[in-house]
C-alpha cells in the first residue's frame, strides 16, 4: 500500500490504499511537521489500522510497524508519501526504496 498526497492530505496517487483517509493523512502530516514524538503515545492511524511508531525526525520522516509489516511516512516540499510493506519485505530495503522516491520528488521540486 502506498499513497502520495499533498500536504493538505488530498491524494495525488495511490495503490491499494483505502479511500476516505484524507483526514488521517492530514493528521499524520500535521503531527509530523510539529512533533514526531507525538506518535510514540498516539500511534499512527491510516486506513483504519494503527501502527506503532518506531521514531523519526520532525519535519521529515516517521517509521512505524504493525506485526510483521513496516510503514514509513516522508514529507517532501509539496508531498507526503506513506507506504506500508508486505510481510516478507525487509524493513531496511523497504525504507531505502521509499526514501529514493522521496529524494526523486524533492530533486524535481515536489
C-alpha positions as CSV (number, residue, x, y, z in Angstrom):
1,X,0.0,0.0,0.0
2,X,1.3,3.4,-0.9
3,X,-0.1,6.9,-1.2
4,X,1.3,10.2,-2.3
5,X,-0.7,13.1,-1.0
6,X,-0.4,16.9,-0.9
7,X,0.3,18.5,2.5
8,X,-3.4,19.0,2.8
9,X,-4.0,15.3,2.8
10,X,-5.5,15.2,-0.7
11,X,-4.5,12.0,-2.5
12,X,-2.4,12.6,-5.7
13,X,-1.6,8.9,-6.4
14,X,-2.3,5.6,-4.7
15,X,-2.0,1.9,-5.0
16,X,-4.1,-0.4,-2.8
17,X,-4.9,2.4,-0.5
18,X,-8.3,2.5,1.3
19,X,-10.5,5.5,0.4
20,X,-11.7,8.1,2.9
21,X,-8.4,8.6,4.7
22,X,-7.7,12.3,3.8
23,X,-8.3,13.3,7.4
24,X,-6.0,10.6,8.7
25,X,-3.3,11.7,6.3
26,X,-3.7,15.3,7.3
27,X,-3.4,14.4,11.0
28,X,-0.2,12.5,10.3
29,X,1.2,15.3,8.2
30,X,0.4,17.9,10.8
31,X,2.0,15.9,13.6
32,X,5.0,15.1,11.5
33,X,5.5,18.8,10.9
34,X,5.1,19.7,14.6
35,X,6.5,16.9,16.7
36,X,7.2,13.4,15.5
37,X,7.5,12.2,19.1
38,X,3.7,12.6,19.4
39,X,3.3,9.4,17.5
40,X,5.0,7.4,20.3
41,X,1.9,8.0,22.5
42,X,-0.8,8.0,19.9
43,X,0.5,5.6,17.2
44,X,-0.2,6.3,13.6
45,X,-3.7,5.6,12.2
46,X,-4.1,5.0,8.4
47,X,-7.0,3.3,6.6
48,X,-8.4,2.2,10.0
49,X,-5.2,0.5,11.0
50,X,-3.0,1.5,13.9
51,X,0.8,1.4,13.6
52,X,3.3,1.5,16.4
53,X,5.8,4.4,16.0
54,X,9.4,3.5,15.7
55,X,10.5,7.1,15.8
56,X,11.6,9.5,13.1
57,X,12.6,13.1,12.5
58,X,10.2,16.0,12.9
59,X,9.5,17.7,9.6
60,X,10.9,14.8,7.6
61,X,10.1,11.2,8.3
62,X,8.3,8.7,10.6
63,X,8.8,4.9,10.8
64,X,6.2,2.5,12.1
65,X,5.3,-1.1,12.5
66,X,2.3,-3.3,12.9
67,X,3.0,-7.0,13.4
68,X,5.4,-8.1,10.6
69,X,4.7,-5.1,8.3
70,X,6.6,-1.8,8.3
71,X,5.3,1.7,7.4
72,X,7.2,4.9,6.5
73,X,5.9,8.4,6.1
74,X,8.1,11.0,4.4
75,X,7.5,14.7,3.8
76,X,8.9,16.4,0.7
77,X,8.5,20.0,-0.4
78,X,4.9,19.5,-1.6
79,X,4.0,15.9,-0.9
80,X,3.6,13.3,1.8
81,X,4.5,9.7,0.9
82,X,3.0,6.9,3.1
83,X,3.9,3.3,2.3
84,X,3.2,0.0,4.0
85,X,5.4,-3.0,3.3
86,X,4.4,-6.6,2.7
87,X,5.2,-9.1,5.4
88,X,8.2,-10.6,3.6
89,X,10.0,-7.3,2.8
90,X,13.0,-6.4,5.0
91,X,12.5,-3.1,6.7
92,X,15.8,-1.7,5.6
93,X,15.3,-2.3,1.9
94,X,11.7,-1.0,2.2
95,X,12.8,2.2,3.9
96,X,15.6,2.8,1.4
97,X,13.3,2.5,-1.6
98,X,10.6,4.8,-0.2
99,X,13.4,7.4,0.6
100,X,14.6,7.1,-3.0
101,X,11.1,8.1,-4.3
102,X,11.1,11.0,-1.8
103,X,14.5,12.1,-3.0
104,X,13.4,12.0,-6.6
105,X,10.4,14.2,-5.8
106,X,12.5,16.6,-3.8
107,X,15.0,16.9,-6.7
108,X,12.1,17.7,-9.0
109,X,10.7,20.4,-6.8
110,X,7.9,18.3,-5.3
